[in-house]
Amino acid sequence: MSDTKILGLISLILGILVILFPVFSVFTLSVLTGVAVLFVAIWLFLLGSGTWKVSRGAGVLYILLGVLGVIVAATIAGNVALFSFLAAFWIYITGIILIIAGITALFSREHRAGRAAAISVVVLGFIYIILGIFVSNPVFLAFLIGLSLVIDGIGLLMY
């Protein structure tokens, strides 16, 4: 199986996992958000290592975004007080990470399906930020992260 197909399968699985997490309390919301951001960080690390051969600059950017994602995930997961206080801030950071990752993918992928998936991730990043302003339920935002992972996974599987 090629590198892009493996990355696509992992991205697809991570996206489905993000979409399926249930939410029962504020604690679960903080853990859910931390796990969703961690899945994005894992996705970014994998993209960074897979892109390294094609573009070292894009690979470094993906890895740096992955490190930022791990820090955000570790900081917010299970911390109810911090989650409540910083929820809006984390929503914007996650949306920005999705946008930057999508733009990076747009310039580092050669195949049409990969570029289309990258554009979808950018659009979903903007939607994430816009809906984050209006949506009081972070489950919907985790769904958008999962959806962006699923779309990118499908794009990579089609490569």
Secondary structure in CASP SS format (residue, H / E / C, confidence):
PFRMAT SS
TARGET T0000
AUTHOR 0000-0000-0000
METHOD secondary structure of the structure
MODEL  1
M C 1.00
S C 1.00
D H 1.00
T H 1.00
K H 1.00
I H 1.00
L H 1.00
G H 1.00
L H 1.00
I H 1.00
S H 1.00
L H 1.00
I H 1.00
L H 1.00
G H 1.00
I H 1.00
L H 1.00
V H 1.00
I H 1.00
L H 1.00
F C 1.00
P C 1.00
V C 1.00
F C 1.00
S C 1.00
V H 1.00
F H 1.00
T H 1.00
L H 1.00
S H 1.00
V H 1.00
L H 1.00
T H 1.00
G H 1.00
V H 1.00
A H 1.00
V H 1.00
L H 1.00
F H 1.00
V H 1.00
A H 1.00
I H 1.00
W H 1.00
L H 1.00
F H 1.00
L H 1.00
L H 1.00
G H 1.00
S H 1.00
G H 1.00
T H 1.00
W C 1.00
K C 1.00
V C 1.00
S C 1.00
R H 1.00
G H 1.00
A H 1.00
G H 1.00
V H 1.00
L H 1.00
Y H 1.00
I H 1.00
L H 1.00
L H 1.00
G H 1.00
V H 1.00
L H 1.00
G H 1.00
V H 1.00
I H 1.00
V H 1.00
A H 1.00
A H 1.00
T H 1.00
I H 1.00
A C 1.00
G C 1.00
N C 1.00
V H 1.00
A H 1.00
L H 1.00
F H 1.00
S H 1.00
F H 1.00
L H 1.00
A H 1.00
A H 1.00
F H 1.00
W H 1.00
I H 1.00
Y H 1.00
I H 1.00
T H 1.00
G H 1.00
I H 1.00
I H 1.00
L H 1.00
I H 1.00
I H 1.00
A H 1.00
G H 1.00
I H 1.00
T H 1.00
A H 1.00
L H 1.00
F H 1.00
S H 1.00
R C 1.00
E C 1.00
H C 1.00
R H 1.00
A H 1.00
G H 1.00
R H 1.00
A H 1.00
A H 1.00
A H 1.00
I H 1.00
S H 1.00
V H 1.00
V H 1.00
V H 1.00
L H 1.00
G H 1.00
F H 1.00
I H 1.00
Y H 1.00
I H 1.00
I H 1.00
L H 1.00
G H 1.00
I H 1.00
F H 1.00
V C 1.00
S C 1.00
N C 1.00
P H 1.00
V H 1.00
F H 1.00
L H 1.00
A H 1.00
F H 1.00
L H 1.00
I H 1.00
G H 1.00
L H 1.00
S H 1.00
L H 1.00
V H 1.00
I H 1.00
D H 1.00
G H 1.00
I H 1.00
G H 1.00
L H 1.00
L H 1.00
M C 1.00
Y C 1.00
END
